[in-house]
């Protein structure tokens, strides 16, 4: 062993120790502190040290390329960072130093301000386009607009959850600062003078003070939380001017993001000296939201801090306690639980399918919204599945999803489509009908997307809307193209089309709906700004509303309980009127352009038709038609829809000038038969149309030319099927023929069964012993004849005995055998043949039946 005298081994150890120390020091220098500034930089979220030098920045959320982050805040309990996104019109969240972000809620238009309620675990926000202050749970499942009236452009929002209060700025006209309970009640105006663009707002709760910045007046001001003792702290008058946007407080410093300075400004509350923080953030184009990240959770309690205040859905803190409320449904008398209705209006907008109650101007949603990744257009509902269906034109697909929190959307169909626009659910058969303006077609598939089939592909322009009446077997559609501009109907298989409202009297019929109770059809004319009505056959046409100031580019409509609900694209509204056209009102202001609209009510999807049970017996599609149904198959797989025809193969001997009757059984498999033909040696001798069941061919006074093979050929729109052959042999006289030969060891007995064609049948009863009997047919005289007579006598005795004790049924076995050439007798008769039957008696025995050309006496 060497001493520690600077040898190579000790030198290596020293170097490693030094490197380890350097690494530790560097890591400690660059370690992320417990507190730092977070700022949204449009496409990413950055972190910044709180000290004056602010030399280091951190990628909090390094890349949110598709986003445009505005307001920002964090939740120390879940370690999530939340931000409002202008591009996706949503609130998103992500973990520290992660590129993964998740959408919390999409029901916004211009989300400007946001603040986290760290006690009740809610998000509060402002939306300048919706002119609303609202809230939602951190998972986005529940939410409510809290303040909607007398707002113009709400921007910043700050919370005092311990006291159940929220504060916000409004830079509209008039500009103001207000507060209310976190339930939206007890609203107070705090400041409304000498304000133009009050952007940033923050609270110093221990000092009972609020601060704000004005981007137009270039000022920093403060007041008490009730708006009193207002004071201007900083006024910028010299160049360069400023444009403060978002404001936050930490310790004795205020920080704001500035668009003109392209950086962050810090103000000391002790000296009121302003400093521009010189960091790499000074190269920012437009810093937006700002907050201080603190790894230690904020503290405090209120009425909602424990078990959500006992509320089923939403707990709203107030000054003196809390109040439960419902995002979906109405509050029950217990003041805690919610009654969610199964009846509501469903409509599609820019990125979701939303549900609203039947109460005018009610801002609540009736049930969970279905978020979409593309713009939804046509929409319908399946009550038996509790599922929403909608079309997405840009993605060229049809989607579905249940209306439950956290549910995932599923692609129903993403092939065969170009520009799907309208969708209608057939609740009796489980089919989905849809129109495609790109293909100029109307098509159908099963509700799971299987068995796609085009129904109408000719003489269509822009089939914009579609409705079905499965009880009667009809479907209706509008054609808003310049070529046709009409309303049509047909059977649900696309046949028997009829124009019920002709072109020349309509101004771009865009949407339609049916009232199946009163047998009426309603439609909107988008270019003419009209609503019309007629009977289901197009008669008694009446214009209900024309050129009303609220009716501006109507798109779709739905009927329910004496009312029409109409989506208006130009004004972003849902309108309502009585179904006679009276009392048109603004029913609900939507956040974006509404398109598809329908009504959800379980009582509207009742009844049955020929397709309701077991798919009508159809292998693929069952399509209702007046008085019944037809089966249909996809064009790519027609095997299931081919017809079937059964003709038992056999050979019959018929006397010259005698008669014979042949039978084949035709099965349509649910698809109408177009023709059935009898063939004689491949030549058509008779043809029938639309025949099913048993088909007879009677031959009388036969001649030798009638000998040959006979079979049936059946056809439908998908193809044809050919039966097996039955051979007829015309003979001068039917002579004796001994039975065919069989081999084996069972005991054999015979008896006579009379056949209608002049030949006889012999019954062969086999014992349970294994092996085969050998029955030798001999044409010779002598001892062989005696053997044959003995066998016949024994057979008659046994058969009579069994006839007295058993009842038997005979079923044809489709196999048969023709005797070989060596079996042929030395006369003009053909070789004997053997056709097997299955005979089942009241006992457990099963017999073989042999039909033979030989006569037995």
Secondary structure, DSSP 8 states (H G I E B T S, - for coil): ---SSS-HHHHHHHHHHHHHHHHHHHHHHHS--SEEEEEE-BS-EEEE-SSSS---EEEEE---TT--EEEEEEETTTTEEEEEETTTTEEEEEETT-S-EEEEE---SSEEEEEEETTTTEEEEEETTTTEEEEEETTSSSEEEEE-TT-S-EEEEEEEGGGTEEEEEE-SSS-EEEEEETTS-S-EEEE-SS-S-EEEEEEETTTTEEEEEETTTTEEEEEETTS-S-EEEEE--SSS---EEEEEEETTEEEEEETTTTEEEEEETTT--EEE--SGGGG-S----EEEEESS------TTSSGGGG-SSEEEEETTEEEEE-SBSEE-TTSS-EE--S-EEEEE-SSEEEEE-SSTT--SBSS--EE-SS----EEEETTTTEEEEEETTTTEEEEEESSTT---EEEE-SS-SSEEEEEEETTTTEEEEEETTTTEEEEEETTS-S-EEEE-SS-S-EEEEEEETTTTEEEEEE-STTT-EEEEEETTS-S-EEEE-TTS-S-EEEEEEETTTTEEEEEETTTTEEEEEETTS-S-EEEEES-TT-SSEEEEEEETTEEEEEETTTTEEEEEETTS---EEEEE-SS----EEEE-GGGS----TTSSGGGG-SSEEEEETTEEEEE--TT--GGGS-EEE---EEEEEETT--EEEEEEEE-TTS---EEEEEETTEEEEEESS--EEEEEEE-S--GGG-EEEEEEEEETTEEEE---EEEEEES---------B-BSS-----EEE-TTS-EEEEE---SSSS-B-B------THHHHHHHHHHHHHHHHHHHHHHH--EEEEEEEEEEE--GGG--SSSS---EEEEEEEEESSS-EEEEEEESS---
